[in-house]
């Protein structure tokens, strides 16, 4: 059953927003140039939560998602690891759709 995650406007452009307590069902949303993506908050390298501060999932340049544990970098649009210890692996994308001004998990 679809579940409302947040309003689009809640996710800062060129920023990110986390949900949950960092457990295995936690997810985060990222927004780049208006495009939203939602991923599970788990690094494919060692299974750690990606962030060490609430809602901080991007690197300093805001060009990539970064894992705070060992520095893996992920493409924002695809979730593919583009640097660090888990190249060839990807974040787990979470299916969602935009309904009006809101993001809904499917
Ligand atoms: S757990 Fe993410 S890079 Fe190692």
Boltz pocket constraint, residues with backbone or C-beta under 6 A from the ligand:
constraints:
  - pocket:
      binder: B
      contacts: [[A, 43], [A, 44], [A, 45], [A, 46], [A, 47], [A, 48], [A, 49], [A, 67], [A, 68], [A, 69], [A, 70], [A, 71], [A, 72], [A, 84], [A, 85]]
      max_distance: 6.0
